[in-house]
Amino acid sequence: MLVKKILCTFLFAFMCFSSVNSVNAAGKNKILVVKSLSNFEDESYEHVAYSKNVSKKKIASRDKRIKGISYNNKTNTLTLKNFKTKRYGLYIDVSRNMTIKLIGKCSMKNLDIWGSYNKRYVVKVTASKKATLVVNPNKKKQERLQLVQCRLALKKKAVIKVLHSKSTSRYSRPIDSLTMSPTQSNIIGKINGKKPSRLMKVYTAYRENDPHKVDFYEHYYNKTATITK
């Protein structure tokens, strides 16, 4: 199950995250374009504009299909072609390495990518000439790029710009990521021309069905961020 909820605490987020990936063992990435996933407790998704590898029973309501997005299971590539929306966000539950291909000018409310406890899968971002992706074009609070135990790798020409709401709230950070690696950021590339800053240990907790404790590390960015190779 793909879930998204504002991170009141990182511990709560990973409790949800463990339940997600325990049922997503089929090796197919789950993709949703929705207004929100606030109803994750009852496993239903409202206002779905696009979905792939998600049970139709979990879709409570579907809006008119949006244009500019397609997914190929065989090549495991998600293509965004002049995909522009201020009302919807993209949510990906990654169970194997995949590619996001950008064509033209793209924008979306937020981008959430969730990985796996056992392995940090890589989401490669490629782009045609002058293609860009803007996250949070409205500069709203709590809309951002969120990465959980996965790796985002930008290739040549690919650019992702995450706008900042200028709020001082910790939940309004343009970039928020969580990983079990003490040395490797979830972002393979540069943020505003520099490599991601040092990771900070946030807590130690138990994983689901595992008697051993695991350390979790956080990396965040608190202003408008441009991500490149």
Residue pairs with C-beta under 8 A, 6 or more apart in sequence:
1 19
1 20
1 23
1 24
1 40
1 43
1 58
1 93
2 20
2 24
2 30
2 32
2 37
2 54
2 91
2 92
2 93
2 114
3 16
3 17
3 19
3 20
3 37
3 40
3 114
4 36
4 37
4 40
4 89
4 91
4 112
4 146
5 12
5 13
5 16
5 37
5 38
5 40
6 142
6 171
7 13
7 146
7 171
7 176
10 178
10 202
10 203
10 216
10 218
11 203
11 205
13 148
13 178
14 148
14 178
14 205
14 216
15 208
16 40
17 114
17 117
17 148
17 149
18 117
18 207
18 208
19 208
20 93
20 114
21 93
21 95
21 114
21 115
21 116
21 117
22 208
22 209
24 30
24 93
24 95
25 95
26 95
27 95
27 96
28 53
28 73
28 95
28 96
29 52
29 53
29 76
29 92
29 93
29 94
29 95
29 96
29 98
30 52
30 53
30 54
30 92
30 93
30 95
31 50
31 51
31 52
31 53
31 54
31 71
31 78
31 90
31 91
31 92
31 93
32 45
32 48
32 50
32 51
32 52
32 54
32 90
32 91
33 48
33 49
33 50
33 51
33 66
33 69
33 85
33 88
33 89
33 90
33 91
33 108
34 45
34 46
34 47
34 48
34 49
34 88
34 89
34 91
35 46
35 47
35 63
35 87
35 88
35 89
35 109
36 46
36 47
36 89
37 45
37 91
38 46
39 45
39 46
39 60
43 58
44 58
44 59
44 60
45 51
45 54
45 58
45 59
45 60
46 60
46 61
47 61
47 62
47 63
47 88
48 59
48 61
48 62
48 63
49 62
49 63
49 64
49 65
49 66
49 85
49 88
50 65
50 66
50 69
51 59
52 71
52 73
53 73
66 83
66 85
66 88
67 83
68 80
68 81
68 82
68 83
68 84
68 106
69 78
69 79
69 80
69 81
69 83
70 78
70 79
70 81
71 77
71 78
71 79
72 79
75 99
76 96
76 97
76 98
76 99
77 98
77 99
77 100
77 101
78 92
78 98
78 99
78 100
78 101
79 100
79 101
79 103
80 100
80 101
80 102
80 103
80 106
80 133
81 103
81 104
81 106
82 103
82 104
82 105
82 106
83 106
83 107
83 108
84 105
84 106
84 107
84 108
85 107
85 108
85 109
86 107
86 109
86 137
86 138
87 109
88 108
88 109
89 108
89 109
89 110
89 111
89 112
89 143
90 108
90 110
90 111
90 112
91 112
91 113
91 114
92 98
92 112
92 113
92 114
92 123
93 114
94 113
94 114
94 115
94 116
94 121
94 123
94 150
95 116
95 121
96 121
97 121
97 122
97 123
97 124
98 121
98 123
98 124
99 123
99 124
99 125
99 126
100 123
100 124
100 125
100 126
101 125
101 126
101 127
101 128
102 125
102 126
102 127
102 128
102 131
102 132
102 133
102 158
103 127
103 128
103 131
104 128
104 131
105 131
105 132
105 134
106 131
106 132
106 133
106 134
107 133
107 134
107 135
107 137
108 133
108 134
108 135
108 137
109 135
109 136
109 137
109 138
109 140
109 143
110 135
110 136
110 143
110 144
110 145
110 146
111 133
111 135
111 144
111 145
111 146
111 160
112 145
112 146
112 148
113 123
113 146
113 147
113 148
113 150
113 152
114 148
114 149
114 150
115 121
115 147
115 148
115 149
115 150
115 151
116 149
116 150
117 149
117 180
117 207
117 208
120 149
120 150
120 151
120 179
120 181
120 184
120 186
121 150
121 151
122 150
122 151
122 152
122 153
122 188
123 150
123 151
123 152
123 153
124 153
124 155
125 133
125 152
125 153
125 154
125 155
125 158
125 160
126 155
126 157
126 158
127 155
127 157
127 158
127 159
128 157
129 157
130 157
131 157
131 158
131 159
132 159
132 160
132 161
133 159
133 160
133 161
134 160
134 161
134 162
134 163
135 143
135 144
135 145
135 160
135 161
135 162
135 163
135 174
136 143
136 144
136 162
136 163
136 164
136 165
136 174
137 163
139 163
139 164
139 165
139 166
140 165
141 165
141 167
141 169
141 171
141 172
142 169
142 171
142 172
143 165
144 162
144 172
144 173
144 174
144 175
144 176
145 160
145 162
145 174
145 175
145 176
145 225
145 227
146 175
146 176
146 177
147 175
147 176
147 177
147 178
147 179
147 186
147 187
148 177
148 178
148 179
148 186
149 178
149 179
149 180
149 186
150 186
151 184
151 186
151 187
151 188
152 186
152 187
152 188
152 189
152 227
153 188
153 189
154 160
154 188
154 189
154 227
154 228
154 229
155 229
156 229
158 228
158 229
159 226
159 227
159 228
160 226
160 227
161 224
161 225
161 226
161 227
162 174
162 175
162 221
162 224
162 225
162 226
162 227
163 174
163 224
164 172
164 174
164 222
164 223
164 224
164 225
165 172
173 220
173 221
173 222
174 221
174 222
174 223
174 224
174 225
175 187
175 191
175 219
175 220
175 221
175 225
176 218
176 220
177 185
177 186
177 187
177 218
177 219
177 220
178 186
178 202
178 216
178 217
178 218
179 185
179 186
179 199
179 216
179 217
179 219
180 214
180 215
180 216
180 217
181 199
181 217
182 199
182 201
182 215
182 217
183 199
185 195
185 196
185 199
185 219
186 219
187 196
187 219
187 227
189 227
189 228
189 229
190 196
190 227
190 228
190 229
191 221
191 225
191 226
191 227
192 225
192 226
193 226
193 228
196 219
197 219
199 217
199 218
199 219
200 217
200 218
200 219
201 215
201 216
201 217
201 218
202 216
202 217
202 218
203 215
203 216
204 213
204 214
204 215
204 216
205 213
205 214
205 216
206 212
206 213
206 214
207 214
